[in-house]
Amino acid sequence: RHYGGYEYPQQGGFVPPDMMQQQQPYTGQIYQPTQSYTPASAQSFYGSSFEDEPPLLEELGINFDHIWQKTLTVLHPLKVADGSIMNETDLAGPMVFCLAFGATLLLAGKIQFGYVYGISAIGCLGMFCLLNLMSLTGVSFGCVASVLGYCLLPMILLSSFAIVFSLQGMMGIILTAGIIGWCSFSASKIFISALAMEGQQLLVAYPCALLYGVFALISVF
């Protein structure tokens, strides 16, 4: 149209170029649209990545197989420790054992959760400094806390006996000394295996015995 010498396009006369292309005809039926992808293609696209991912518990640092192997190593003092498994910062088992130790003390009428965690933190810090001075390879704080926490398991047996029997007699002293030796021997065995400290087990067992002796005093008295 021409108005005053200017040319204006007619209404609806402008069409974008992309709309000028010929559209594909619809081949589906009513209420039955055609699928633009197949489930097999989606499975092939995502399946490999999902299968390669590790389990959620392993991503959180919880491996039940390693926890069971470490527990068996502590319960069997003469069993050879696997240094590759023990040199891990696994704190799931130690937390459970600390809670179990505090729970058995609670059943015996002793509310000592604060002392258990406080002594554990101080003992782990002291062993961390001592082992770094004695070993050539060095050790992380998480590894020390993991080993000392797993070796607390025999002390749970001692606190469980204290619920029923009194440990202040001669039999209690012998049982307590045996449990302290059990815990310290297991911890020193694991440390020398993980840190390649051959011939230094007695030197490592002595400070471990001092630490577990404090836990034994809490259980007895």
BALOBA-1460 file (C-alpha; in Angstrom, 3 decimals):
// residues 221
<rec num="1" residu="r" x="0.000" y="0.000" z="0.000"/>
<rec num="2" residu="h" x="1.145" y="3.495" z="-0.727"/>
<rec num="3" residu="y" x="0.387" y="6.353" z="1.650"/>
<rec num="4" residu="g" x="1.977" y="9.732" z="0.905"/>
<rec num="5" residu="g" x="4.795" y="8.266" z="-1.141"/>
<rec num="6" residu="y" x="5.711" y="5.611" z="1.494"/>
<rec num="7" residu="e" x="5.179" y="1.958" z="0.939"/>
<rec num="8" residu="y" x="3.913" y="-0.076" z="3.877"/>
<rec num="9" residu="p" x="3.739" y="-3.874" z="3.887"/>
<rec num="10" residu="q" x="0.318" y="-5.382" z="3.980"/>
<rec num="11" residu="q" x="-1.020" y="-6.799" z="7.214"/>
<rec num="12" residu="g" x="0.315" y="-10.312" z="7.670"/>
<rec num="13" residu="g" x="2.546" y="-9.936" z="4.621"/>
<rec num="14" residu="f" x="5.881" y="-10.245" z="6.532"/>
<rec num="15" residu="v" x="6.856" y="-13.849" z="7.232"/>
<rec num="16" residu="p" x="10.206" y="-14.799" z="8.850"/>
<rec num="17" residu="p" x="12.510" y="-16.859" z="6.630"/>
<rec num="18" residu="d" x="12.641" y="-19.818" z="9.050"/>
<rec num="19" residu="m" x="8.853" y="-20.145" z="8.852"/>
<rec num="20" residu="m" x="9.021" y="-20.295" z="5.087"/>
<rec num="21" residu="q" x="10.651" y="-23.728" z="5.266"/>
<rec num="22" residu="q" x="8.464" y="-26.657" z="4.565"/>
<rec num="23" residu="q" x="7.350" y="-28.355" z="7.772"/>
<rec num="24" residu="q" x="7.573" y="-32.074" z="8.219"/>
<rec num="25" residu="p" x="4.220" y="-33.811" z="7.901"/>
<rec num="26" residu="y" x="2.768" y="-35.310" z="11.075"/>
<rec num="27" residu="t" x="2.742" y="-39.053" z="10.749"/>
<rec num="28" residu="g" x="1.440" y="-40.004" z="14.201"/>
<rec num="29" residu="q" x="-2.100" y="-40.724" z="15.215"/>
<rec num="30" residu="i" x="-4.365" y="-38.893" z="17.617"/>
<rec num="31" residu="y" x="-3.275" y="-39.414" z="21.241"/>
<rec num="32" residu="q" x="-0.383" y="-41.517" z="19.941"/>
<rec num="33" residu="p" x="2.500" y="-39.154" z="19.110"/>
<rec num="34" residu="t" x="5.676" y="-40.529" z="17.614"/>
<rec num="35" residu="q" x="8.677" y="-40.977" z="19.943"/>
<rec num="36" residu="s" x="11.641" y="-38.759" z="19.245"/>
<rec num="37" residu="y" x="14.003" y="-41.102" z="21.155"/>
<rec num="38" residu="t" x="14.040" y="-44.692" z="22.197"/>
<rec num="39" residu="p" x="14.697" y="-45.993" z="25.726"/>
<rec num="40" residu="a" x="17.585" y="-48.070" z="24.367"/>
<rec num="41" residu="s" x="19.403" y="-44.974" z="23.191"/>
<rec num="42" residu="a" x="18.949" y="-43.278" z="26.563"/>
<rec num="43" residu="q" x="20.170" y="-46.386" z="28.353"/>
<rec num="44" residu="s" x="23.232" y="-46.600" z="26.134"/>
<rec num="45" residu="f" x="23.960" y="-42.920" z="26.776"/>
<rec num="46" residu="y" x="23.631" y="-43.014" z="30.589"/>
<rec num="47" residu="g" x="24.241" y="-46.667" z="31.361"/>
<rec num="48" residu="s" x="28.006" y="-46.667" z="31.149"/>
<rec num="49" residu="s" x="28.414" y="-43.639" z="33.420"/>
<rec num="50" residu="f" x="26.038" y="-45.021" z="36.088"/>
<rec num="51" residu="e" x="27.680" y="-48.436" z="36.145"/>
<rec num="52" residu="d" x="31.163" y="-46.973" z="36.519"/>
<rec num="53" residu="e" x="30.230" y="-44.901" z="39.577"/>
<rec num="54" residu="p" x="31.272" y="-46.365" z="42.964"/>
<rec num="55" residu="p" x="28.627" y="-47.125" z="45.610"/>
<rec num="56" residu="l" x="27.422" y="-44.290" z="47.798"/>
<rec num="57" residu="l" x="28.867" y="-45.785" z="51.004"/>
<rec num="58" residu="e" x="32.326" y="-45.996" z="49.444"/>
<rec num="59" residu="e" x="32.089" y="-42.342" z="48.402"/>
<rec num="60" residu="l" x="31.295" y="-41.514" z="52.040"/>
<rec num="61" residu="g" x="34.322" y="-43.519" z="53.182"/>
<rec num="62" residu="i" x="32.368" y="-46.485" z="54.594"/>
<rec num="63" residu="n" x="33.566" y="-49.878" z="53.373"/>
<rec num="64" residu="f" x="32.017" y="-52.752" z="55.325"/>
<rec num="65" residu="d" x="34.533" y="-55.246" z="53.957"/>
<rec num="66" residu="h" x="37.479" y="-53.243" z="55.267"/>
<rec num="67" residu="i" x="35.693" y="-52.627" z="58.573"/>
<rec num="68" residu="w" x="35.164" y="-56.365" z="59.011"/>
<rec num="69" residu="q" x="38.784" y="-57.172" z="58.125"/>
<rec num="70" residu="k" x="40.103" y="-54.581" z="60.571"/>
<rec num="71" residu="t" x="37.823" y="-55.904" z="63.292"/>
<rec num="72" residu="l" x="39.059" y="-59.462" z="62.726"/>
<rec num="73" residu="t" x="42.650" y="-58.233" z="62.844"/>
<rec num="74" residu="v" x="42.018" y="-56.671" z="66.254"/>
<rec num="75" residu="l" x="40.149" y="-59.696" z="67.610"/>
<rec num="76" residu="h" x="42.920" y="-62.045" z="66.410"/>
<rec num="77" residu="p" x="46.161" y="-60.587" z="67.793"/>
<rec num="78" residu="l" x="48.334" y="-63.220" z="66.099"/>
<rec num="79" residu="k" x="46.872" y="-62.535" z="62.648"/>
<rec num="80" residu="v" x="49.169" y="-60.681" z="60.256"/>
<rec num="81" residu="a" x="47.896" y="-57.153" z="59.624"/>
<rec num="82" residu="d" x="47.434" y="-55.925" z="56.074"/>
<rec num="83" residu="g" x="49.218" y="-52.581" z="55.936"/>
<rec num="84" residu="s" x="47.427" y="-51.456" z="52.768"/>
<rec num="85" residu="i" x="44.024" y="-51.768" z="54.452"/>
<rec num="86" residu="m" x="45.100" y="-50.428" z="57.828"/>
<rec num="87" residu="n" x="46.690" y="-47.314" z="56.344"/>
<rec num="88" residu="e" x="43.287" y="-45.697" z="55.732"/>
<rec num="89" residu="t" x="41.420" y="-42.889" z="57.434"/>
<rec num="90" residu="d" x="38.326" y="-44.940" z="58.203"/>
<rec num="91" residu="l" x="36.515" y="-43.376" z="61.162"/>
<rec num="92" residu="a" x="33.155" y="-45.147" z="60.862"/>
<rec num="93" residu="g" x="34.225" y="-48.170" z="62.916"/>
<rec num="94" residu="p" x="36.057" y="-46.174" z="65.623"/>
<rec num="95" residu="m" x="33.043" y="-43.915" z="66.133"/>
<rec num="96" residu="v" x="30.805" y="-46.966" z="66.602"/>
<rec num="97" residu="f" x="33.265" y="-48.542" z="69.053"/>
<rec num="98" residu="c" x="33.583" y="-45.325" z="71.051"/>
<rec num="99" residu="l" x="29.798" y="-45.056" z="71.288"/>
<rec num="100" residu="a" x="29.573" y="-48.726" z="72.320"/>
<rec num="101" residu="f" x="32.247" y="-48.196" z="74.994"/>
<rec num="102" residu="g" x="30.408" y="-45.170" z="76.361"/>
<rec num="103" residu="a" x="27.109" y="-47.085" z="76.276"/>
<rec num="104" residu="t" x="28.522" y="-49.993" z="78.308"/>
<rec num="105" residu="l" x="29.912" y="-47.521" z="80.828"/>
<rec num="106" residu="l" x="26.484" y="-45.916" z="80.993"/>
<rec num="107" residu="l" x="24.902" y="-49.298" z="81.743"/>
<rec num="108" residu="a" x="27.361" y="-49.635" z="84.615"/>
<rec num="109" residu="g" x="26.179" y="-46.278" z="85.996"/>
<rec num="110" residu="k" x="29.080" y="-44.179" z="84.666"/>
<rec num="111" residu="i" x="28.280" y="-41.223" z="82.423"/>
<rec num="112" residu="q" x="31.741" y="-40.769" z="80.905"/>
<rec num="113" residu="f" x="31.136" y="-39.862" z="77.249"/>
<rec num="114" residu="g" x="33.072" y="-36.615" z="77.593"/>
<rec num="115" residu="y" x="36.072" y="-38.358" z="79.147"/>
<rec num="116" residu="v" x="36.041" y="-41.045" z="76.441"/>
<rec num="117" residu="y" x="36.161" y="-38.565" z="73.587"/>
<rec num="118" residu="g" x="38.553" y="-36.202" z="75.374"/>
<rec num="119" residu="i" x="41.069" y="-38.913" z="76.251"/>
<rec num="120" residu="s" x="40.738" y="-40.341" z="72.740"/>
<rec num="121" residu="a" x="41.553" y="-36.980" z="71.143"/>
<rec num="122" residu="i" x="44.555" y="-36.361" z="73.418"/>
<rec num="123" residu="g" x="45.832" y="-39.918" z="72.945"/>
<rec num="124" residu="c" x="45.508" y="-39.758" z="69.158"/>
<rec num="125" residu="l" x="47.363" y="-36.452" z="69.086"/>
<rec num="126" residu="g" x="50.173" y="-37.818" z="71.241"/>
<rec num="127" residu="m" x="50.526" y="-41.014" z="69.179"/>
<rec num="128" residu="f" x="50.447" y="-38.958" z="65.983"/>
<rec num="129" residu="c" x="53.419" y="-36.881" z="67.133"/>
<rec num="130" residu="l" x="55.290" y="-39.911" z="68.457"/>
<rec num="131" residu="l" x="54.855" y="-42.049" z="65.329"/>
<rec num="132" residu="n" x="55.904" y="-39.220" z="63.040"/>
<rec num="133" residu="l" x="59.118" y="-38.934" z="65.047"/>
<rec num="134" residu="m" x="59.791" y="-42.671" z="65.024"/>
<rec num="135" residu="s" x="58.832" y="-43.624" z="61.449"/>
<rec num="136" residu="l" x="60.519" y="-42.621" z="58.219"/>
<rec num="137" residu="t" x="57.389" y="-42.542" z="56.060"/>
<rec num="138" residu="g" x="55.159" y="-40.577" z="58.420"/>
<rec num="139" residu="v" x="51.497" y="-41.135" z="59.216"/>
<rec num="140" residu="s" x="48.331" y="-39.064" z="59.036"/>
<rec num="141" residu="f" x="46.202" y="-38.144" z="62.033"/>
<rec num="142" residu="g" x="43.200" y="-39.953" z="60.566"/>
<rec num="143" residu="c" x="45.143" y="-43.204" z="60.281"/>
<rec num="144" residu="v" x="46.250" y="-42.990" z="63.928"/>
<rec num="145" residu="a" x="42.696" y="-42.274" z="65.097"/>
<rec num="146" residu="s" x="41.366" y="-45.149" z="62.990"/>
<rec num="147" residu="v" x="43.817" y="-47.730" z="64.365"/>
<rec num="148" residu="l" x="43.442" y="-46.653" z="67.991"/>
<rec num="149" residu="g" x="39.661" y="-46.623" z="67.628"/>
<rec num="150" residu="y" x="39.507" y="-50.133" z="66.190"/>
<rec num="151" residu="c" x="41.798" y="-51.464" z="68.915"/>
<rec num="152" residu="l" x="39.367" y="-50.109" z="71.526"/>
<rec num="153" residu="l" x="37.129" y="-53.121" z="70.818"/>
<rec num="154" residu="p" x="38.585" y="-55.410" z="73.566"/>
<rec num="155" residu="m" x="38.041" y="-52.587" z="76.048"/>
<rec num="156" residu="i" x="34.308" y="-52.817" z="75.294"/>
<rec num="157" residu="l" x="34.438" y="-56.418" z="76.516"/>
<rec num="158" residu="l" x="36.043" y="-55.230" z="79.769"/>
<rec num="159" residu="s" x="33.403" y="-52.570" z="80.333"/>
<rec num="160" residu="s" x="30.720" y="-55.161" z="79.559"/>
<rec num="161" residu="f" x="32.103" y="-57.433" z="82.318"/>
<rec num="162" residu="a" x="32.052" y="-54.438" z="84.665"/>
<rec num="163" residu="i" x="28.260" y="-54.237" z="84.281"/>
<rec num="164" residu="v" x="27.777" y="-57.633" z="85.948"/>
<rec num="165" residu="f" x="30.951" y="-58.257" z="87.950"/>
<rec num="166" residu="s" x="33.220" y="-56.086" z="90.054"/>
<rec num="167" residu="l" x="36.701" y="-55.641" z="88.609"/>
<rec num="168" residu="q" x="38.355" y="-54.387" z="91.796"/>
<rec num="169" residu="g" x="39.502" y="-57.828" z="92.979"/>
<rec num="170" residu="m" x="42.410" y="-59.997" z="91.934"/>
<rec num="171" residu="m" x="40.515" y="-61.538" z="89.015"/>
<rec num="172" residu="g" x="39.518" y="-58.080" z="87.847"/>
<rec num="173" residu="i" x="43.127" y="-56.907" z="87.921"/>
<rec num="174" residu="i" x="44.281" y="-59.913" z="85.881"/>
<rec num="175" residu="l" x="41.456" y="-59.455" z="83.370"/>
<rec num="176" residu="t" x="42.182" y="-55.728" z="83.083"/>
<rec num="177" residu="a" x="45.892" y="-56.310" z="82.521"/>
<rec num="178" residu="g" x="45.095" y="-58.898" z="79.837"/>
<rec num="179" residu="i" x="42.712" y="-56.516" z="78.031"/>
<rec num="180" residu="i" x="45.272" y="-53.692" z="78.142"/>
<rec num="181" residu="g" x="47.915" y="-55.994" z="76.696"/>
<rec num="182" residu="w" x="45.470" y="-57.177" z="74.031"/>
<rec num="183" residu="c" x="44.619" y="-53.627" z="72.897"/>
<rec num="184" residu="s" x="48.211" y="-52.371" z="72.937"/>
<rec num="185" residu="f" x="49.581" y="-55.450" z="71.151"/>
<rec num="186" residu="s" x="46.965" y="-55.188" z="68.381"/>
<rec num="187" residu="a" x="47.540" y="-51.458" z="67.921"/>
<rec num="188" residu="s" x="51.336" y="-51.783" z="67.826"/>
<rec num="189" residu="k" x="51.097" y="-54.699" z="65.381"/>
<rec num="190" residu="i" x="48.990" y="-52.625" z="62.994"/>
<rec num="191" residu="f" x="51.236" y="-49.575" z="63.300"/>
<rec num="192" residu="i" x="54.460" y="-51.418" z="62.541"/>
<rec num="193" residu="s" x="52.793" y="-53.182" z="59.602"/>
<rec num="194" residu="a" x="51.402" y="-49.989" z="58.079"/>
<rec num="195" residu="l" x="54.546" y="-47.904" z="58.686"/>
<rec num="196" residu="a" x="57.199" y="-50.594" z="58.023"/>
<rec num="197" residu="m" x="58.673" y="-50.203" z="61.523"/>
<rec num="198" residu="e" x="60.265" y="-53.615" z="61.932"/>
<rec num="199" residu="g" x="61.708" y="-54.389" z="65.369"/>
<rec num="200" residu="q" x="59.977" y="-51.440" z="67.091"/>
<rec num="201" residu="q" x="56.758" y="-53.079" z="68.256"/>
<rec num="202" residu="l" x="57.597" y="-52.878" z="71.964"/>
<rec num="203" residu="l" x="58.461" y="-49.202" z="71.640"/>
<rec num="204" residu="v" x="55.086" y="-48.542" z="70.038"/>
<rec num="205" residu="a" x="53.164" y="-50.849" z="72.388"/>
<rec num="206" residu="y" x="54.294" y="-48.983" z="75.532"/>
<rec num="207" residu="p" x="52.533" y="-45.639" z="74.816"/>
<rec num="208" residu="c" x="49.511" y="-47.556" z="73.499"/>
<rec num="209" residu="a" x="49.347" y="-49.432" z="76.815"/>
<rec num="210" residu="l" x="49.409" y="-46.128" z="78.701"/>
<rec num="211" residu="l" x="46.483" y="-44.845" z="76.648"/>
<rec num="212" residu="y" x="44.368" y="-47.958" z="77.008"/>
<rec num="213" residu="g" x="45.296" y="-48.112" z="80.684"/>
<rec num="214" residu="v" x="43.418" y="-44.858" z="81.217"/>
<rec num="215" residu="f" x="40.330" y="-46.360" z="79.570"/>
<rec num="216" residu="a" x="40.728" y="-49.423" z="81.791"/>
<rec num="217" residu="l" x="40.819" y="-47.224" z="84.902"/>
<rec num="218" residu="i" x="37.556" y="-45.621" z="83.811"/>
<rec num="219" residu="s" x="36.011" y="-49.078" z="83.379"/>
<rec num="220" residu="v" x="37.241" y="-50.447" z="86.709"/>
<rec num="221" residu="f" x="36.646" y="-47.441" z="88.967"/>
